[in-house]
Each structure stands twice: as structure tokens, then as C-alpha cells.
Amino acid sequence: MNKYILSTIAWVESIAKREILKQWWTIFKVKDRIIEFEWTDDVMIRVNLWSRVWNKVYKILTESENIDDFDKLYNLINNINLKNYFKKKFPLSIKVKSINSSLFSVPTIQKITTKAIINNLTNNSGERVKFDSNLEKFEIMILLINNKARILLNTSWDSLHKRGYRIETWDAPIKENLAAALVLLSWWKFNERFYDLFCGSWTIVIEAAMIAKNIAPGLKRKFAFNELWIINRDIYDKELIIAENKIFNGTYDIFASDIDSNILDIAKSNAKNAGVLDNIKFMNIDFTIYIKKKLKWTLVSNPPYWYRLNVDDLDYLYKNINKLLKENKNLKWWIITSYFLWFNKIIKLSNFKRRKLYNWWEKTYFYKKIN
Ligand SMILES: C[S@@+](CC[C@H](N)C(=O)[O-])C[C@H]1O[C@@H](n2cnc3c(N)ncnc32)[C@H](O)[C@@H]1O
């Protein structure tokens, strides 16, 4: 058994937990964007492969209480069997998070960690290690909370929101793991229609289609665990085959529209890479034409809230969104926006609930209609 830590985007821990329970039926510790679990390495592979809303999966290399001076930190790191993990001389990226602990100087912690790792890898011989700058950096995280130190190895590499299908981007795309969280929070039933009337580069509808088809989000990307230490490649290949066999080829009614078609080619190639191009219908249209149509089922959208629009335009746009929502009583809708001041002025708070979320570093609210 090994110990792992998952980091999630803020405020979606409940969704992350729901996803874990669905896959593994095991309860983990869930707190402040962190989920802890203990399992074998094959489960770590599966967690990386199936992560829809998480950011990174870290393996806890070692941990200890009372790490309140640099000698203790050095010894803790120097005693890890690091050669088990490094096949090649990867350059290091040492990240530090210190909360309420005696050691808090980030540069000094990084210096001590580097020294301890080099001495560890060279059997304390004093030999110089030349890291191979042609290789990608990998991350070691030093987490200090109330003097409890945890030395973590990032098994994912890039954050898991990077699925590998988005080759090109456009202005203001929503993060893939946030888009997946929105779809999951909407409780969309796959046999009903799903709309995004401000679809941009299609992130929300691509994630919706991947969820409906049960496509593992990590199928198209690479992971640190494949490069860093010798995991049994057969286990990974087996997990890939299991994931491929879990894909449903049902038909889904997923509808995307946008006033701008300049990004259509990018959106289509993203959807094709994700394996869902045939599942999405697109129209190049202004959303206001839907005000008088009787829309039903589920709408999840991320309308503009700042870029390229001035306040008057936004004012007009959100008034029309309000009309659309009022006219379409049978529509279950969820809107994510950071334009909350104005939004609050137009829509009566008593008619909806909101949940705070972060899109990249921007605070946004996800509004939900209350029936
Ligand atoms: C914040 S972006 C959506 C980004 C998208 N979620 C993504 O991940 O790429 C808002 C989108 O609303 C579109 N838009 C602006 N005004 C519109 C209108 N009147 N009707 C339809 N779409 C509109 C813009 O073209 C833009 O693509």
C-alpha cells in the first residue's frame, strides 16, 4: 500500500469525492482541495487516467511530524530510497507549501531539498549531478503543515485538466476540469438534450460528451509515472484497455451554439481529438433567437463577462439572458460568470442558488435555477 494525495480545484471536493466513490467505492479523507487515499500503484494509475475534476496526484514519498529544523528536513529527504523513482536525470522543480510551521523560507527549503536529493542519489559521495536539461522538469512538493512534513512526488506531471485534446485554444476558454465539474453539478441526464449557447471552443460540450460516453479523460495524455520510475508497463497498458472497453457508443443530443464562428475549426479539431465530434451539433447563431423558442432539458453556459465587451454591451447581453431564462420555464439552467454584480441586479436571488468556483484564478459564481 502507498499513500497518495489528490489536489482538486477549489469548491468541487464533493464532486471529486462522488467520482472516486463511483470508481472505487472507498471513502477517503477530503479536506480543503485535498483528498487522501492509500492504495497500490495500479489504483494511482487509474486515478490519473480517470481524473475529471482533479489537478494532480501526488505520491507521499515520506512523512514525519516535528520537522522544525533544516537538519531534520535534510535527513528525512536523504533517507528516501530515491533511486527507485528516477530512471533518468530529470531536472527538478521543487515546490514548497508551508502553513503554520517553523520552516517557512521557500528558497532555503528548496536549497536544502536539492542538496538532500543530490546527496541521496549519489550515495552521499559528494559527486556532482548534472541534470539533463533536455528532459522536462518533474515536481517534488514539500508540504509543511503544523511542522508535519510530507515529501510528495507529482505522478501526473502537468495538471490533469490538460486532457491532451486541446491542441489550440482561444480567448477565455474555461478549464477542462472546471467544465467537467459544471456538467457533473448539473446532473444532466444523458437521454435529455444538453445545450451550451455560448460554446466558444466547445469545452463544456466536449466534457459533457466525454462524460456521457464514459471516455477516460486521461486517455490522450502522458503521465510522470510512466517516465519517472519503473512501474510495470503492463499494468498501465491493462488500465488503458479497460478504459477503452468502457467507452459507450450511444447517441446523445448535445447542442452547441455561438455568435462567433472564427474558432469553429479549432473547436472541431478539439472535439475530434477527444473522440466526440460526431456527438455535438453546432449552430453559428446569436443566443437571443432562442428567447421565444421553448427550450427544454439542461443548459450549462459560460457567457462573456469581461473580454471584448464594455459594460453597456454586457448590460444588454445579461438582460437578454434573463429574458431567455424567464421565457423558458421548462429549462433547467446553470450559468457560470464572474459578472456577478450586474447579474444580481437583473435576476432575483430568490429564484436561484449560487456556488463559488474559480476559473483559473478568477472568482466566478455558478448560478442554478431553483424549480
Ligand atoms: C467566455 S466565452 C465562452 C468560452 C467557452 N466556455 C470555452 O471554453 O471556450 C463566451 C462566448 O460567448 C460568445 N457570445 C458572445 N455574445 C454572444 C451572443 N449574443 N450569442 C451567442 N454567443 C455569444 C462569444 O463569442 C464567446 O465565444
The ligand as an ORCA input file, in Angstrom:
! r2SCAN-3c Opt
* xyz 0 1
  C     -16.455     33.162    -22.082
  S     -16.602     32.704    -23.757
  C     -17.019     31.006    -23.669
  C     -15.772     30.180    -23.600
  C     -16.068     28.705    -23.679
  N     -16.709     28.201    -22.469
  C     -14.767     27.935    -23.950
  O     -14.346     27.136    -23.092
  O     -14.128     28.172    -24.980
  C     -18.137     33.410    -24.223
  C     -18.602     33.122    -25.644
  O     -19.869     33.780    -25.847
  C     -19.955     34.126    -27.231
  N     -21.001     35.147    -27.409
  C     -20.938     36.464    -27.125
  N     -22.115     37.064    -27.409
  C     -22.940     36.094    -27.898
  C     -24.278     36.074    -28.365
  N     -25.017     37.198    -28.418
  N     -24.804     34.895    -28.777
  C     -24.061     33.760    -28.756
  N     -22.776     33.709    -28.323
  C     -22.221     34.871    -27.900
  C     -18.540     34.593    -27.563
  O     -18.312     34.510    -28.962
  C     -17.677     33.629    -26.736
  O     -17.275     32.524    -27.526
*
